[in-house]
Amino acid sequence: MPFFAATENWYDFRDLSNLSRVILEGVADLTGEPVAYVVAILIGFVASFLIFVLPSQLIVGVYGERKLIGRMQSRYGPNRVGPFGLLQPVADAIKLIQKEALTPIAADKAVMYIAPIVFVAPAVLLWAVIPFGPNMIIADIPVALLYYLAVASLPALAAFVAGWSHNNKYSLFGAMRIVAMTISYEVPLVLALLGVVLLTGTLSLNEMVFWQKETTIWVILLQPLAFAVFFIAVSAELNRTPVDIAEAESEIVAGYLTEYSGMKWGLFYGMDIGYALAASALAATIFLGGWSLFGLDKWIPPWMILVGKTHLFYFLFIWTRGTLPRLRIDQLLTYAWKYLLPISAANLLIVATERVILVENDWVDKDLIYWLLAAINIVLAVVIVVGWARVLGYKPDSVPTRPRLVSEVGGYVPYDAAGGR
């Protein structure tokens, strides 16, 4: 086949896999298939990470997040460097590059240098199984969700190694908190996703999107409780505010990042946003229909639909960061074991029961039944959330406390130098 042979619709930007296929076929003709495999990996890395993730980190994760939080808190946000403050991320990157990367004398220098690299690597691997379109996926493996969960657990190990290597008690405390949070929130997270697997009958992320496309309903409507558990658990594992206790400045200075500076700190900061974007892409794929949009994906490029849904979910991270106060370590762990774990187990039991009913009555292929299940599951989610909170002893105030205007506050009354009031 001649180089860049004519391929039908290779220029169709709704499915960029056509273009990549033409390139790979040309490379295979010129150099052989082994080189084409390497080029395929490079194309996937450039397309997913360099073209999408890194610009999203700068524009959405750094500039957009600071701008939105500023508006939520009645501030302007970045507004000095460049028009509308758009060059602020560039200025921050230049500043970090110029900063000296200090290493404590008592630290384990080799481990301290390796930890940021180990922390960055999984952020690239996660995007291999995210489907940007029907054919736009780097590795369409049958157990993509299992692969994602396995790779997503590696940053916790890198963070623990980073905190331990400093020989600093605050860094060690932060590292221990990372491990405690990961162990605590991984269990309800997996149970919530297991409910989605039972419902769709597959571990493949691309097949989950096709399932939602065929049934014309999103999983978030069928599994609202699983979505809530997923969002809370992912926020904790990503160390996002209000559950960023592993680097709480008011308690342990900066946790496992205390002794890092310069670009070594910048790698941790940048990849925190990268992991949040990857979690948002996973949520958009599993709960929001992925690249499909009720038939509109015939005219709108599917990869643009997924990018929009990813940023929409990332907005939830920004919203909670700008509005909620930080939790204590005991509150966070208690919430995981005593609240999220029981309700995620109850949700799994409900989904398993519904799946058995669907299979036994041959209702799996009937779309209308899923809308009925969505209404039932939304009601059950509210009942479980409120009911279990009452079981644990939570009693909301029947009458909210009203603000009162008083003429005297009372308290300590200072005396002047003469001893009078």
C-alpha positions as a printed Julia matrix, in Angstrom:
421×3 Matrix{Float64}:
   0.0     0.0    0.0
   1.5     3.4   -0.94
   2.39    5.91   1.75
  -0.66    7.85   2.99
  -2.96    5.77   0.82
  -6.42    7.13   0.24
  -8.62    6.07   3.15
 -12.29    6.87   3.37
 -12.98    9.89   5.59
  -9.44   10.08   6.99
 -10.02   13.83   7.32
 -13.23   13.37   9.35
 -12.46   15.08  12.65
 -15.38   13.36  14.36
 -13.25   10.21  14.49
  -9.55   11.01  14.63
  -8.68    7.3   14.55
  -9.11    7.48  10.75
  -6.23    9.93  10.54
  -4.02    7.92  12.88
  -4.75    4.75  10.9
  -3.54    6.38   7.69
  -0.33    7.51   9.41
   0.33    4.08  10.92
  -0.32    2.27   7.64
   2.14    4.58   5.91
   4.77    4.04   8.62
   4.25    0.26   8.44
   4.78    0.31   4.66
   7.98    2.32   4.96
   9.64    0.85   8.05
   7.73   -2.27   9.08
   5.14   -3.12  11.75
   7.46   -3.0   14.83
   8.18    0.68  14.2
   4.47    1.3   13.58
   3.67   -0.09  17.05
   6.1     2.39  18.62
   4.64    5.24  16.56
   1.12    4.2   17.67
   2.17    4.55  21.32
   3.69    7.97  20.63
   0.55    9.13  18.82
  -1.6     8.04  21.75
   0.69    9.8   24.25
   0.82   13.03  22.23
  -2.93   13.07  21.52
  -4.18   12.23  25.0
  -1.55   13.69  27.31
   0.3    16.47  25.52
  -2.64   17.86  23.51
  -5.44   17.35  26.07
  -4.13   16.78  29.61
  -1.32   19.34  29.83
  -3.3    22.25  28.29
  -6.26   21.34  30.51
  -3.95   21.4   33.53
  -2.81   24.92  32.71
  -6.07   26.42  31.46
  -8.68   24.6   33.56
  -6.7    23.22  36.49
  -4.55   26.26  37.26
  -6.11   29.35  35.71
  -9.77   28.28  35.57
  -9.81   26.78  39.04
  -8.23   29.83  40.67
 -10.51   32.14  38.72
 -13.69   30.25  39.65
 -12.74   29.92  43.3
 -11.95   33.63  43.35
 -15.44   34.41  42.06
 -17.02   32.04  44.59
 -15.16   33.83  47.38
 -15.86   37.35  46.01
 -12.32   37.81  44.7
 -10.97   38.52  41.23
  -8.52   35.66  40.97
  -5.56   35.94  38.54
  -5.89   39.23  36.68
  -2.43   40.79  36.38
  -0.22   38.7   34.08
  -1.45   38.83  30.51
  -4.98   39.69  29.29
  -7.52   38.64  31.93
  -4.65   36.95  33.8
  -4.36   34.19  31.18
  -0.56   34.11  31.39
  -0.52   33.53  35.14
   0.06   29.72  34.74
   3.06   30.48  32.5
   4.44   32.91  35.07
   3.99   30.32  37.83
   5.81   27.68  35.75
   8.72   30.05  35.09
   8.91   30.86  38.78
   9.01   27.17  39.74
  11.74   26.43  37.19
  13.89   29.22  38.63
  13.45   28.09  42.24
  16.22   26.06  43.83
  15.27   22.46  44.63
  16.59   22.0   48.17
  17.37   18.62  49.72
  17.68   18.19  53.52
  20.99   16.77  54.75
  19.28   13.98  56.69
  16.97   12.99  53.82
  17.31    9.87  51.7
  18.38   11.74  48.58
  17.94    8.96  46.02
  14.42    8.09  47.2
  13.48   11.76  47.43
  14.49   12.29  43.79
  12.77    9.15  42.5
   9.42    9.74  44.26
   8.2    12.59  41.98
   9.02   10.5   38.89
   7.1     7.52  40.24
   4.23    9.87  41.09
   4.06   11.22  37.52
   4.28    7.95  35.54
   0.82    6.5   36.44
  -0.86    9.75  35.36
   0.18    8.95  31.78
  -0.8     5.27  31.96
  -4.35    6.01  33.12
  -5.31    7.61  29.8
  -4.53    4.43  27.88
  -7.97    2.95  28.62
 -10.12    6.12  28.43
 -12.27    5.95  25.25
 -12.45    9.32  23.48
 -14.64    7.83  20.76
 -15.89    4.49  19.41
 -12.44    3.77  17.96
 -10.36    6.43  19.76
  -8.84    4.38  22.56
  -5.21    3.41  23.0
  -5.78    0.07  24.78
  -9.31   -1.32  24.51
  -8.85   -4.17  26.99
 -11.73   -6.22  28.45
 -10.74   -5.4   32.05
 -10.1    -1.68  31.56
 -11.77   -0.69  34.84
  -9.61   -3.14  36.79
  -6.51   -1.78  35.03
  -7.53    1.78  35.9
  -8.04    1.0   39.59
  -4.71   -0.85  39.79
  -2.72    1.98  38.18
  -4.58    4.66  40.18
  -3.38    3.08  43.44
   0.3     3.66  42.61
   0.41    7.43  43.4
  -0.42    6.69  47.05
   2.73    4.57  47.3
   4.8     7.29  45.65
   3.4     9.9   48.06
   4.19    7.69  51.06
   7.74    7.12  49.82
   8.14   10.88  49.31
   7.0    11.68  52.85
   9.16    8.96  54.41
  12.31   10.01  52.53
  12.43   13.51  54.07
  13.27   12.39  57.62
  10.74   14.99  58.75
   7.97   14.21  61.22
   5.41   16.42  59.45
   6.16   14.72  56.12
   5.83   11.3   57.75
   2.49   12.26  59.31
   1.23   13.36  55.9
   2.48   10.15  54.28
   0.75    8.03  56.92
  -2.47    9.98  56.35
  -2.23    9.26  52.61
  -2.09    5.51  53.29
  -4.91    5.69  55.85
  -7.17    7.59  53.45
  -6.38    5.29  50.52
  -7.16    2.14  52.51
 -10.34    3.65  53.97
 -11.85    5.07  50.8
 -10.71    2.4   48.34
 -13.24   -0.07  49.77
 -16.44    2.01  49.25
 -15.05    3.24  45.91
 -14.64   -0.31  44.59
 -18.06   -1.33  45.92
 -19.66    1.64  44.15
 -17.97    0.78  40.85
 -18.82   -2.9   41.32
 -22.48   -1.89  41.25
 -21.93   -0.31  37.84
 -20.19   -3.47  36.62
 -23.15   -5.59  37.77
 -25.58   -3.28  36.02
 -23.77   -3.06  32.68
 -22.3    -6.57  32.74
 -18.8    -5.54  31.64
 -15.44   -4.3   32.93
 -14.63   -2.58  29.63
 -15.0     1.19  29.73
 -15.83    1.38  26.03
 -18.52   -1.28  26.43
 -20.01    0.72  29.3
 -20.37    3.68  26.97
 -22.0     1.5   24.3
 -24.37    0.1   26.97
 -25.52    3.61  27.94
 -25.83    4.55  24.28
 -28.01    1.54  23.51
 -30.24    1.86  26.59
 -30.5     5.67  26.1
 -29.99    6.36  29.8
 -26.95    7.38  31.82
 -25.69    5.29  34.71
 -25.83    8.32  37.03
 -29.64    8.09  36.94
 -29.61    4.36  37.6
 -26.86    4.56  40.24
 -27.14    7.95  42.0
 -25.85    6.53  45.28
 -22.84    4.95  43.56
 -22.1     8.28  41.88
 -22.16   10.13  45.22
 -19.91    7.54  46.88
 -17.55    7.63  43.89
 -17.24   11.42  44.0
 -16.58   11.57  47.75
 -14.14    8.64  47.71
 -12.23    9.98  44.7
 -12.0    13.43  46.33
 -10.41   11.81  49.38
  -8.0     9.68  47.36
  -7.0    12.67  45.24
  -6.4    14.68  48.4
  -8.72   17.43  47.17
 -10.17   20.09  49.45
 -12.11   19.7   51.76
 -10.39   16.37  52.41
  -6.78   17.45  51.83
  -5.67   16.46  55.32
  -2.47   14.82  54.02
  -1.04   18.29  53.36
  -3.11   20.41  55.73
  -1.13   23.64  56.21
  -2.85   24.42  59.52
  -1.82   21.07  61.06
   1.28   19.57  59.42
   2.73   22.45  57.36
   2.37   20.76  53.96
   2.45   17.08  54.82
   4.45   14.83  52.52
   5.4    17.87  50.41
   7.02   19.82  53.25
  10.63   19.46  52.1
   9.99   19.64  48.36
  10.64   22.84  46.42
  11.09   24.0   42.86
  10.01   21.73  40.03
  10.05   18.64  42.26
   7.15   20.22  44.13
   5.73   21.37  40.79
   5.54   17.77  39.55
   3.42   16.78  42.54
   1.18   19.83  42.14
   0.74   19.43  38.39
   0.04   15.71  38.56
  -2.54   16.24  41.32
  -4.51   18.16  38.7
  -3.7    15.47  36.12
  -5.1    12.74  38.35
  -8.21   14.84  39.02
  -8.72   15.18  35.25
  -8.25   11.42  34.81
 -10.81   10.74  37.55
 -13.17   13.2   35.86
 -12.72   11.39  32.53
 -13.45    8.07  34.24
 -16.59    9.48  35.87
 -17.73   10.97  32.55
 -17.2     7.59  30.89
 -18.93    5.47  33.53
 -21.7     7.73  34.81
 -22.32   10.36  32.1
 -22.36    8.3   28.92
 -18.77    8.95  27.88
 -18.43   10.06  24.26
 -22.15    9.46  23.5
 -24.88   12.1   23.83
 -28.3    10.7   22.9
 -27.56   10.59  19.17
 -25.88   14.01  18.95
 -22.51   12.26  18.61
 -23.4    11.76  14.94
 -22.84   15.47  14.34
 -20.69   16.53  17.31
 -17.23   14.89  17.47
 -17.4    12.25  20.26
 -14.03   13.31  21.67
 -15.35   16.86  22.12
 -18.35   15.47  24.03
 -16.06   13.53  26.4
 -13.81   16.55  26.93
 -16.84   18.69  27.8
 -18.21   16.11  30.25
 -14.76   15.72  31.82
 -14.49   19.43  32.5
 -18.08   19.46  33.77
 -17.23   16.82  36.38
 -13.99   18.64  37.25
 -16.12   21.68  38.04
 -17.56   19.68  40.97
 -14.05   19.41  42.42
 -13.64   23.18  42.08
 -17.05   23.85  43.6
 -16.41   21.74  46.71
 -12.94   23.22  47.14
 -14.26   26.76  47.08
 -17.22   26.23  49.42
 -16.57   23.51  52.02
 -14.25   23.63  55.06
 -11.56   21.01  55.68
 -12.44   17.92  57.72
 -10.37   16.47  60.55
  -8.56   13.15  60.11
 -10.85   11.36  62.58
 -13.96   12.75  60.91
 -12.76   11.67  57.49
 -11.9     8.1   58.46
 -15.08    7.7   60.53
 -17.15    8.89  57.58
 -15.56    6.28  55.31
 -15.96    3.25  57.59
 -19.21    4.05  59.37
 -21.15    5.8   56.61
 -19.87    5.28  53.06
 -19.03    1.6   53.46
 -22.51    0.51  54.71
 -24.44    2.54  52.13
 -22.21    1.38  49.26
 -22.75   -2.22  50.39
 -26.51   -1.6   50.51
 -26.37   -0.12  47.01
 -24.51   -3.21  45.76
 -27.18   -5.47  47.25
 -29.94   -3.47  45.54
 -28.18   -3.55  42.16
 -27.57   -7.29  42.4
 -31.26   -7.86  43.16
 -32.36   -5.67  40.25
 -29.95   -7.43  37.88
 -31.33  -10.84  38.84
 -34.89   -9.61  38.25
 -33.94   -8.18  34.84
 -32.24  -11.4   33.7
 -34.88  -13.8   35.01
 -37.73  -11.86  33.37
 -35.8   -11.2   30.14
 -36.07   -7.43  30.6
 -32.38   -6.7   29.93
 -33.02   -5.35  26.41
 -36.08   -3.25  27.29
 -35.21    0.43  27.59
 -38.35    1.56  29.38
 -37.67   -0.65  32.4
 -34.42    1.21  33.07
 -36.22    4.53  33.45
 -38.5     2.88  36.01
 -35.44    1.55  37.83
 -33.92    5.04  37.75
 -36.93    6.51  39.55
 -36.88    3.68  42.11
 -33.14    3.98  42.74
 -33.27    7.75  43.23
 -35.93    7.31  45.91
 -33.99    4.45  47.51
 -30.81    6.54  47.52
 -32.53    9.32  49.47
 -34.03    6.82  51.9
 -30.7     5.06  52.5
 -28.73    8.28  52.95
 -31.21    9.85  55.37
 -32.09    6.6   57.14
 -28.51    5.53  57.85
 -27.64    9.03  59.05
 -30.48    8.79  61.56
 -29.28    5.34  62.65
 -25.86    6.81  63.37
 -27.48    9.45  65.56
 -27.65   12.47  63.27
 -30.61   14.7   64.11
 -30.99   17.89  62.1
 -32.24   20.99  63.89
 -35.98   21.33  63.48
 -35.77   25.12  63.7
 -32.7    26.8   62.19
 -30.89   29.24  64.45
 -31.8    32.8   63.53
 -29.33   35.67  63.58
 -29.92   38.02  66.51
 -29.1    41.68  66.8
 -27.9    42.65  70.3
 -26.72   45.92  71.74
 -24.08   44.37  74.0
 -21.88   41.37  73.31
 -20.58   40.96  76.86
 -17.41   39.11  77.75
 -14.17   40.63  79.0
 -14.3    44.35  79.74
 -10.85   46.03  79.66
  -9.77   48.57  82.25
  -7.94   51.77  81.53
  -4.68   52.8   83.2
  -6.52   54.53  86.05
  -8.42   51.38  86.95
 -11.78   52.51  85.6
 -13.92   50.94  82.94
